[in-house]
Amino acid sequence: MSNDILEKIISISGKPGLYKLISQTRNMVIAESILDKKRISTNMVQQINILSKIKVYGLEKEFMLIEVFEKIFRYESGKIARLIPKSGNKELEAYFFEVFEDYDEDRVYPSHIKKIIQWYNLLLEKGILKFEVEKSSLDN
């Protein structure tokens, strides 16, 4: 799947959830919540992360976030993650290792895993993430 679908999806520090980038000036961003469609404006002082630019540390190389989402999608056979993001650190790490065994445990923290699972679930529930489901995954 192309990383393009995440090109307009952002996270804003201090704000829960994810947002769709509507407009951007030199000093300000206007975004719409993916959850409730409410629009907000924020100045560029707040840290804004575009999901298509986020990489996750692997043992050998860095992986684009969309690749990690696809690994979760395949592992979950196209469903939301079975592990709730509020699980304990050990559970989060064990789950992530099952999904993405090449991740760098020293540089990917449980707080990162929690966010990745939250974002994956939200994007999947809202129909933003779309991957091809393999036939064998549907039979299980």
N, C-alpha and C positions, 0 to 999 in steps of 0.2 A: 504494500500500500504506500501511496505517496505521502510524503511529509507535508504536502500542501494543505491538507485539511486542518492542520494545527497552526497554519500561518497566521490566522486572525484570532486564535484563542490565546488568552493571556491570564496570568495570575498576578495579583497585585498584593504586595506585602501589606499586612495588616487588615486585609479584606478576605473573608471566607469565600470559598468557591472559585469558579472560573468565569471569565468574561469574554465576550466577543468584542474585538476592537472595532469601533464604529468610525472614529475619526481621531486624527492626531495632528497636533501643531507642535511647534518647537517647545512649548512650555506645558502643554496639557494633553490629556488623553480622555476621550469620551468612550465609554464601554458599556455594554449591556450584559447584565447577569444572565448566565445560561440557565440558572434555576428559575428565576421569577421575572425575567425580561425587564427589570428595572434598570434605568440608565443612571450612570454615575459619571462624574468628571473628577479627574484627579490630576494633581500636578506631577511633574516629572521627578520631584524629589523622592516620591515613593518608588520603591523598586518594582519594576514591571518586568515580568519574564514572559517571553513569547514561547509557547510550548514547542514550536517547531525548532527552536534553537537549543533546547535543553538536551544534554547528553548525560548518560548514566555510565559510570565507570565500570568497565569490565576488567578482567585480569590481563588480557592482551591488548584491548583497544577500548575506545569509548563507543557506546551505542546510542543512536538517536532514540528519543523517548518513544516515537512511533513504533520502533522495533520492539521495545519492551512491552508496549501496549499489545502488539501483535502476539508476543509470546504468552502474555496473560490470556488473551482471547483464545489462542489455540489450547492452552492448558485448561481453560474453563469451558471449552467447546462452545464458544460464542455467548456464554452467559456472564452475569456479573460475578465478581470474585467471591468465592465461598468464604474467604476469611474477612472478618469485619476489620476495618482500618483501626479500630480502637483496641485491637488485640495487644497482648504484651509483646515486648521486644523480641523474646525468643521465638514466639509464634510467627511474628512478622518476618524475621530472618529465615526461619525454616521454610515458610511458604515461598519467599522470594527465591531461595536456593532451589526449590523444586521447579519453579517457573523459569528461572534464569540462572542456571548453575555457574555461568561465567562471570557473575557480578563480583566486584571487588569488595569484600566484606569490610575491609579497613577504611574504605572511602565512601561507601554507601551506608548511611546510618538508618536505624529504624524509623526516624522521623521522615526521611526521604521515601522509604518504602510505604509508609502510611499515606503520604501525599500521592504517590504514584497510584496506589490502589483506589484512593478517593477519587482522583481525577479519572482513572479508567472507568470506574463505576458510573460516574456522572456523565461522561461523554458517551458511554454505551447506552445508558438509560435515555439520553436525549437524542439518540440516533445519529450522533456525529461520527462515532467510530464505526466503520464498516469494513470488515475483512471478509474474504471468502472462507467459508467453513468447509473443511475437508470432509469428504463422504464418510471416512472411517470415524471421524469425530462425532458425526450425527448418529451413528449406529450404537454408540456407547450409552 
